[in-house]
Amino acid sequence: MRLGIVSFTLWFALNLALTFSFMSTAFAELSANDLIKQNEHKIVQVTIVNQVSGQKVSFGSGFYVNSQGLLVTNYHVISRVVGYPEDYVVQFIDSLDEQHKAKIVDLDVINDLALLQTELTDTEFFELADHLPKKGQALYSIGNPLDLGMIVVPGTFNGLINHRFTEEINLTGSINPGMSGGPTINSESKVVGINVTTRGNQIGSLVPVGKLHALIDTYKTTPVAPKYFSKKITQQLTDYQTALYEPILSSQWPVDTLGSATVPQKIAEFLSCGSGSNQSDEKRQYDRVSTGCQLRESISLNSSSRLSGFKYSSEWRKSQQLNQFQLANLYQRAIRHNPTKSTISTRDTTNYQCEQGVVENEQGSTMKTSTCIRAYRLYPGLFDVSFRALLLGKDDQAIIAKFSLNAVTPETGQAFTNKFVENIQWN
């Protein structure tokens, strides 16, 4: 009799668990289905059209945030229209598959956001959440991936991405091409983030909703005419690089030994750093050890240009096999400027102007330097700086140090150069 009771209890518990599992799955599917039905009229596909050919050249997603037809999307989705308004226009396709015109009315290039005003009224729209969800909360990313129509991708909120200067949400869930600019919502259909991109392995990144609140508030209080977008972007980039570099330039840089010298190490917590060597190469003619750090985030100016923050590195080379002529040739090639690796289109900047020289820092270390600078055509007062230095003073070895900065003022470029040079010396 006792066995019968146990068996019945086990049978009841098993069936209860299976029933609960089925109900949970059905509820999740029903919720996703409800989300589509509730929100499909609030989502659009944003398209960029070539004015000459009339052909669609790129697309993303967008969503309404008020009843007067105000749309939100990513800045990178419409960036080529801002940069080249004579070549491209922005349009959108609504849930009824009807095509409409839209105009860009405000933007935030740093946080990858843009506002579009449409001619539609009485539009259904999303409410914006006033805070981020708790870690582990279920979210739903909505967009138009690969031009296949609107879909919902379930995901999980995993907080803000670590080691970044700008805030970005870490979402467990794939944001596919074409979903950029669409909303990620909670179970109450409130927007908590704006889709940006996938990082692979079912990991996506979102702009926090607070950045959108700020942009809408700015648009309401101080609207900007499209002819002043270039000026606004210049100011945003200037403010960004000031906030980025001022703490770095005012702090004491940590240094560490590299070969027989000391060089800058990790000068900010949000940088990614690494090292390498050629010790495993049995055919090497010289020993090489390197260290370097970089800012692993970028800002889209348009479809062909991305600001990649900044990076710097130092490399120690020593050889007892090469003669002085061979070493001199090796070092000269190492500090030669190489513009082919740039992420910025030559259409957006002038050509690099380079100058070589010899400098001595306060520690008495002498360096041969190469400094190359180019200006931004649409953003006056901002420049890219590419700097390389060869630390001299030893016959059989040298330090090759370099850095590159994007969209900085001359003052910031000069201050970073001075600080960098002062932190390199032989032990």
Secondary structure, DSSP 8 states (H G I E B T S, - for coil): -HHHHHHHHHHHHHHHHHHHHHHHHHHHHHHHHHHHHHHGGGEEEEEEEETTT--EEEEEEEEE-STT-EEEE-HHHHHHHHH-TTTEEEEEE-TTS-EEEEEEEEEETTTTEEEEEES--S----EE-SS---TT-EEEEEE-GGGS--EEEEEEEEEE-SS-SS--EEEES---TT-TT-EEE-TTSEEEEEEEEEEETTEEEEEEHHHHHHHHHHHHHS---GGGHHHHHHHHHHHHHHHHHHHHHHS---EEEETTEEEE---STT-EEEEEE-TT-TT-SSEEEEEEEE----EEEETTEEE--EEEEEEEEE-SSS-HHHHHHHHHHHTS--GGG-SS-TTTB---EEEEEEEE-TT--EEEEEEEEEEBSSSTT-EEEEEEEEE-S-SSEEEEEEEEEEEE-HHHHHHHHHHHHHT-EE-
